[in-house]
Each structure stands twice: as structure tokens, then as C-alpha cells.
């Protein structure tokens, strides 16, 4: 099951050695993405629809507020918290990847109506 993912995925970095990784690497990881040094790669914002605690939401809001690019994939943005969090985004580039249209399509710089797997396979 591919879970909803909200992320500013330009800035994935290793928590140990600070090496940067691109989005493709993160999406191709089946488990927690790991660096070649063994450290955990931490995306700027990763949200799963299940198991969100208050801390994660607070940190996500902070990250979203300071992000310039936000990619929202695999969610129709009609359910909390995905829909609510999007309102905190003040950056210039919003990218939406979803099979169907979303209420936020008119705010996005780029809308891709396709499945997440297909889109990222082509990057
Ligand atoms: Zn590392």
C-alpha cells in the first residue's frame, strides 16, 4: 500500500553525514531510506495518513511554511490532515500528483493526473 506522502523532497539528507539524496531515491526505498554510511535519510517533511502525532504535525507545519517547493502525491486532499496542512504552504511551487483532480489544482504550479508509481518511474 502506498501511503499518502507530503513532502518538500528537495532536501532529503542523511542525519549522520548530511549527504543529500534526491526524490527518486526516497521513493524507491521500500523501508526507511538509508544512506550509504548507514545513517537514516530524513526528508524535510514526510507525512503518513496513519499514526500522526502532534509533534509530527507541528514539525511538518514548520517545514511546510519554510518550503519553497512542495510536492503532494497520492492524495485527493479532501481528508485531514493533508488538506489542512497545504494551507500553510507559502512557497512558489506546488506540485500535485494524483490520479484524480483535487480541490487544490488551481493553486498548483504543476498538476499531474496519473498514478504516483508511473510518474516517479519516469523521472
Ligand atoms: Zn550518511
Boltz pocket constraint, residues with backbone or C-beta under 6 A from the ligand:
constraints:
  - pocket:
      binder: B
      contacts: [[A, 14], [A, 15], [A, 16], [A, 17], [A, 18], [A, 19], [A, 35], [A, 36], [A, 37], [A, 38], [A, 39]]
      max_distance: 6.0
